[in-house]
Every structure is written in C-alpha cells, then in structure tokens.
Amino acid sequence: MSNNNEQSSKGMARFLNFIERVGNKLPEPFMLFVYLAGFTILFSWVVSLFGVTVEEPGTGEEVAIQSLVSGDGLEYILTSMLDNFTGFAPLGLVLAMMLGIGLADKVGLLETAIKSTILKAPKSLITYAVIFVGILGNLASDAAFVIVPPLAAMVFYTIGRHPLAGLAAGFAGVGSGFTANIIIAGTDALLSGISTEVMQSIGSDIVVTPVDNWYFMIASVVVLSITGALITEKIIEPRLGKYEGEGSENELEASTTLEKKGFRNAVISGLVFIAILIIALAWPGSALRNEEGGIIPSPFLDGIVPIILFFFITIGITYGVTVKKIESTRDISGFMSEAMKDMSGFIVLIFAAAQFIAYFDWTNIGTWVAVSGANALEAMNMTGLPVVVGFSMLTALMNLLIFSGSAQWALEAPIFLQMFYLLDYHPAFIQAAYRIADSSTNIITPMNPYIIVVLAFMREYNKKAGLGTLISLMLPYSIIFFAIWVVLLVAFALLGIPFGPGVDMYINQ
C-alpha cells in the first residue's frame, strides 16, 4: 500500500510539473491576453461567416455571433478600449483595496499583527484556518481575492513554510470555495432570485429562497476546509519543497514594546470602527439597509469594498501614528504611493486582459458555447443522478469561458431547471449542483480577472512564476474540491438530508 501511495504521489508530481512546464512556455501574461484577443477577433469572423445564431434562454431571442472584423466590430474595438480598461471592475477594486491594505503593510501593522496573533496559534491549525477564512471571505465579495491570498502567503512565510503554499491555500478557499458559507450571503439571494424567476416563467409556483441551499453550504464549509488543508499539506507543500527565496533565512524579531502598543491601539480603533458600523446598521431606518430593513441585498453589501478600505486606513493610521512612522498627513500619502508602485505590473496586465474579456463578451461566443453545450446534454435524455453529475461537469467546463456565476446561471437555469423540473427534481437541488461546479474551476479559468492579481502576488516570492506555475498549484484544489463536493451532493441526495429548510432532492418527496 505504501509503495502504491508513493508511486501515486510521484505520478501526481510529474503531472503537475508537466502542467507547469507547458503553462510556463506560454507567452508572458500581457502578451497571452493580447494573443487571445487577436484569436477572438479572427474566430468571431470565421464563425459569423456561417451565420451562426443561438436562442438566448429566457428571452427566446435569436443572438448571432458578432464579428469583430466588420465595421461595427472595428468601431467597438476603437471606441470601447478605454472604457474596457477603466471600467474593468477588478481594477478599481484592487487599487482601492491596496490603498488601505498597502498602508497597513508599509507602516508594519500586518507584520506585527501576524507576530502577535497567528504565530501564537497552534501551527497544525493554521492551514485549516487559512482555507476556512478564505471560504468565508466571499462575504466581502470579490475583495476577498485581494485580501486573503497575499496575507496567507505572508503567514506561511513568517512561520517558515513556503509562502506560495499559503497563497495557493488562500486562493483556493476564496475561489473554489466561493459559493459556500455558514451564513446567508449575497450569492444565495442572487442565484435563488434567478431560479425563482425561471420557475415562474414556466408556470410553476415553486419559490427558491436564499436559505434553500443553506444546510448543504454549511456542511460544504467544513468538508472543504479539511479537504483544502490536506491538499495543501500533502500535495502542494511537498511539491514546492523548501522556500529558498530572498530573505528566507531571516527570522522575524520579536515585536518591540512600541509595536505591541501600536498593535493594541490598532485593535482598539478597529473595534470602535466595527462598533460604529454595527450601530449604523442597527439604527432604525438605517440607510445601510434595504427598504424592507434587510441586509441582503443592501447598500451595506454594495459598499463593502469602501467600508473595508476605510477600516484598513483607520487601523493603519492608528498603528503608524503610535509607532511614529506617521508624523504628518504627507506620510500617509507617501506610504500609499509606495503600495501603488507595487501594483504597476498588475495595471499593465489588466489593460490587455480587459480587452480580451470585453471582446469575448461582445461577440456572444461565450453564450453560444454555453447554450450549445447545455442543449447537447439535454439531448442525451438521461434521468437519475448521473445526469445531474453530468450537468455539474458541463457547468465546470463552461465556467472556464464564463467567469460570472450569475451570468452563467442566467444562461443555464432556463434550460436545465425546466428539464429537471419535468423529472421532478427540486430546482434548489439543481441550483446546488450548479454552484459546486461554478466554484470549483474559478481558480484555473483564464476568464477570472483575479488570477492576474494572484499571479502578481506570486511573483513577489518567485520572480520566474508564470501562469503554468499558478495553474499547476491550483489544479489539485480544483479537481479534488469538485470531486469531494459531488460526493457530498450525492450523499445529501441519497441519504435524504435536506439541502435547506424543507428542501430535498425531489419536489414531491
């Protein structure tokens, strides 16, 4: 048995090394996105010559593949270029977040926080904590992609473990575990709203509520936290080996009395910030809540990124003033400017990536591929759990082309909810099958704009890291998370465990 396990481990290592070698032979990320944009232009032209159209689910409207090699296409390329760049959502989010996080980092708060808290925790639990925090990070929406992976890398580096293993664990938790949580999040409300609308459009009175996948997602958090930690410690870290990067032999010195005082004051200011926020939320008629008085959705969740930004600025300034690194307002802008310098490579990459993603969307290629694949699976006319698993596998593949979970569900739900409804499957169960697939491949799809962000963080520890390095690190998480999640889905279904309050696999159970 031991020899078989050893051979299996070596086989996995050889496979991942192969993925890394092949991936790193790809052009630099900037040029890769330039080439992908060029390919999209040519491909849209070729497909449009055949007059290819697709019926958009829900509306029934015939959508044609639009050619970028045309008058309209050329006009779009020229007139949208700046808007594609400046309107690219991750650009503003990342830069805004780095103003706050960068300030806290440059004044030394993050390092002191790690030395004062995480390093004192049992090291055997740190990997589990990183995955767990990453999964719960979806409460902060896409901001979690910017916060968790670099902090996880810093934690691993500080305790003498390979920082890229920490980064991979953090990215896996945030990306592949994005849809799971122990409380109801915005994703639950968004997807259930689409599901309910589809069911009503086909004449059903079934309502899918935000809590209909809740029990399943709570269990998912526990299972994925354990699974992610084991992948990190049994597959990723052994493959990476000992970190030999610059400064790896330097041990962190203990925090000084002034640094401890700064950290204490930062914690106090952070708690005061949170207390004020809670009071503002609980205040009768609060502007942070929606018209019904709820939080999902609400201005609070819509404004979560600025709120997090102000939180980091608050604790960063408090710490900096205490340790005398900030003695004037000029110092604040100076530290923020230093943080922005570190993001210059990311900004260049985003310019090319934004164009490719915009072209792919404008041409309707993603819609065509997604709907065609869905129709093919429907044509198989299968019944039972195998077809549900097949649906999940198709979704996982489609997620490589359409990163937005809500956009992809809006495409798939009108087809599959109707198909499975005729087989008596509960729409909330099919929604759960969709969610596990949509999340699992988030960390390996080039359509994920945050993969560029994570690659930029990775290069702080390995200057030669490329997309192949990143994908080879994340592939085990993606594959194993999906497999384990499918097993959990099937277990819930066969054992009759409710996916949410009163929700089982079948409608009439």
Helices and strands as residue ranges (DSSP letters): H 2-24, H 29-48, E 53-55, E 62-64, H 71-86, H 89-106, H 109-116, G 118-120, G 123-125, H 126-136, G 137-140, H 143-158, H 163-175, H 186-201, H 214-231, I 232-236, H 237-240, H 257-282, H 299-302, H 304-322, H 329-341, H 344-362, H 365-379, H 385-398, H 405-421, H 427-440, H 450-458, H 467-495
